[in-house]
Amino acid sequence: MGVMSIKRILTLLLAAVLALALTGCDSGSRNADDGTSVILATSGEPYHFYALSDEGCAGDDNLVLSNVYDCLTFLEADGSISPGLAESWSISEDGLCYTFHLREGVKFHNGYDFTAEDVKFTFDKGAAGPLGSALFVNFKSCEIVDDYTVNIYLSAQYAGFLFGVASRLGGICSKAYYDEVGDAGYLEAPIGTGPYKFVEARSGEKIVLEANADYWRGTPAIQHVTIQIVPDVSTQLIGLECGDYDAVRNPSIDSCVRLSGNSELAWDYTDSTARITLYLAAWGGRIGEDKNFRKAVQCGINKEEINVGTNSGYATILDIDMCPMYDGYPTEGIVTVDYDPEQARAYLAASSYDGRTFEILCQSGTTFEIAAKILQSQLMAIGIATEVVAVDNTTYTELELSGNFDAVIREQLSSMVDADGVSTYFNTTPGFAYTRNCMYPLADEIYPLFVKGREVQGEERIPYYTQACNIITEEAYLVPLYNGIITVAYNAGLQGVEAHCLGTYNFFHWSWK
């Protein structure tokens, strides 16, 4: 049975389950008597509510962090930067000093004043922690000019630094409170300056937040937020239609489309900061060491068919391994490759391919497994014996980091909404994770171009990224498939709800009509 047939059957089964379960549902009834609370259902559970600890934090944690803490700059839903706890900022001519002018009169949740001391504490401690090198790139030091002005110095220019400032690591913590309670106390009872206060977290069950009545932007309309942990997607959607939940985090596009006929529900979607890409191994005796073979794969992939099969056609097709929203994204001079099965067969005939099986590694039970099966069908059609290796997350990570694959479908989610994020697979820095057992032959030419691109500002950056992307395309080291999608489905009685490129939500903007 074909991939699309399986997908169609699963879709019909889910629709039938929903229809049966919804018999007797009173959609939206939960909030008939309550205009101040919201319940959000999510399968991804936030665990770490203090980003400066040695434990660090992950993407799901940002759902809480972005509402409990404020950063000096805000990352908006569309990937743009706006003022946060910093009213304004300036950058020195050499790009090595960022001067931030801070808001006065802002309070932490415990009533302590927000000052430059807290900014210095947050950046000094964050830079020294497990996420520092990734999110506070090139951070050197933070200097207090006065109570409401700081200078942050970089060791070298980094054009994407403001995205790090707006990241989960940039949420400003209270130095005075930390001095009282330490890491353990901050983890147990986190405080920030954000629109919501942390109340409690019950593992595997829920996280509760309450509105910060003294928030500097005004008191939030939604007074109580419950983040409900609901592993099963069908249960989330049934609960939304029955009124048990007011919003569902990141359901599939297919699920959202099915909800369109219900006037009491609404949904939104946007491009995420993630690229879904097929990376080909060009090392260690793998089939992909042959450039003609890689080019055969590159020409033999119909991206639009994959988009329809995984995202109902809603995703943005990528020509390079970079999201269009990234700062530094090149719009001219880019080499692109169209779907051309005849050319793919010609490349395959010119290669040393001997009929051995080409394995595509992916995570089981995900849309990436669907994508892999569509790829399998396409590549077999041009003469490549292809097998999908779908494994659990732990096994996937071990195989991917060790370079033990012929090809891998990877979602590269970037907190840094910047072209520099593409450099990951070509980073030649000693000890970097991806250099253990896998390295592309021209990485020594490609990575320095990314380094040069991060060291200059504005339009000067783009030629370096153009050159790097063109080398990657011409060598067929990877095949960009599509831009990731973030969704939210919600009760139509809510307003201010929008999908955010990082998959988080700013509850401050939410309210009941």
Beta strands, then each sheet from edge to edge (+ up, - down):
strand 1: 37-42
strand 2: 73-75
strand 3: 81-83
strand 4: 86-91
strand 5: 97-102
strand 6: 139-146
strand 7: 149-154
strand 8: 196-202
strand 9: 206-211
strand 10: 224-229
strand 11: 247-249
strand 12: 265-280
strand 13: 358-363
strand 14: 386-391
strand 15: 407-413
strand 16: 478-491
strand 17: 494-495
strand 18: 511-512
sheet 1: 8+ 9- 10+ 1+ 11+ 16- 12+ 15- 13- 14-
sheet 2: 2+ 3-
sheet 3: 4+ 5- 7+ 6-
sheet 4: 17+ 18-
end
